[in-house]
């Protein structure tokens, strides 16, 4: 039985070095010899630096995981820390937005929007607005895509991917407001074509203390949002849902209608053929935002996508992040469109600057910051820049980013992650980045991306205890380098009792040779 299991679990896989793959774990030939690694030349990207713990960690990553392998002299760098924005009267933000519009691929570290207290603490001349509004406007923002990040072999929250697209403009975030007393409030629209003004709403405020708020929901780019969302869901093979509060907020009806019309015309047939509408009775389903809040908690198997207005998307993706361990395991990508029609993509982590950990670092205390979200963002920006350039550049860049991603995943999988996943024995911020960098160097050195054969299946279904297999691998990996060399692999086969022995092989060969001899016609 052991021989049957082994023969079905093990299989040859492609690569420049001879290796065996066991359900996602690499066994390298110990005779493999290293080679010199030639740096990749990265196409230009706009790099926006932030501050605090995330900036410190990105400096470590750039020094150890990027600069040794990638030539980044074409990157355009902008320091959008509060002090530099203040010192330049926010010209640095304007320049960063212009650069992003020109290059089309942006990586952004988390930034700080200073509170009144922080303005005083930092000695700033004045309060600074959030940079996100300027970026979304400057890059004609369509959507903020926030998706779950998964590490094969580690269950974080949702079992399968969850995709979310949040309308990047409009709603409360662009609101104007004033504190007013009692009196008459009238909201009036004045058309650009100089036709008669339109009174949107008028009311009398009886309270002596009020806040009047005005905002609108732009709809011109909602078709682009719909196409982007449905295309992503189809590619990821997840069930799409449109979320609004249109039963109460009647002005949200058009958001749903635009999505429904585009879906029925361009995507319904494709989703039906892919079997992705079985749970929704063959139709695109609308969810009231209240219901979406409850279903997110219930649908822990994942495998769904949602699209919504700006504010609902902000709240619902926070809920998804908490179910999926933390915001560190969620992507956050702003998708816009240039005047020429090309896609502009800005990649960042969905979490903030992690101020509490930064303060601990300043006090000289150990920290264990998980940079997975930022690394995913950086890899996304590098891949998109390469895709814009095309040709061999994309192939070479995806080789590097695939190697980096597998180095990160394997470091977590082998129990060498940060403490949010690996517990008290997890590595510090610095040790984790160093471990990833060393593993990345090995993968690039042997030129196989550190590729993992995730989900290798037996020829016939077998009730394999995958956790036991991983433990078996960990026990056999005596030097804890995430691989089994030839000696470790032989020791494992001997322990399992399935190692081919020389005597048996010789007996088998002799018997085979004897059976191959032509029969003696004189024999009785």
Secondary structure, DSSP 8 states (H G I E B T S, - for coil): -HHHHHHHHEEE--SSS-EEEETTEEEE-TT--------EE----EEEE--HHHHHHHHHHIIIIITTTEE-TT-EEEE--HHHHHHTTTHHHHHHHHHHHHHSEEEE-------HHHHHHHT-SS----HHHHHHHHTTEEEEEEEB--BTTB--S-SS-EEEEEE-S-GGGG-EEEEE-SEEEEEEE--TT----EEEEEEEE-SSSEEEEE-----TTHHHHHHHHHHHHHHHT-EEEEEE-TTT-GGGHHHHHHHHHHIIIIIHHHHHHTT--GGGTTS-EEEEHHHHHHHHHH-TT--EEEEE-HHHHHHHHHHHHHHTS-GGGBEEEEEEE-TTS-EEEEEEESS---HHHHHHHHTT-------HHHHHHHHHHHHHHHHHH-THHHHHHHHHHHHHHHHHHHHHHTT-SBHHHHGGG-B-HHHHHHHHHHHHHHHHHHTSTT---TT---SS-----HHHHHHHHHHH-TT-SSS--HHHHHHHHHHHT----HHHHHHHHHHHHHHHS---TT--
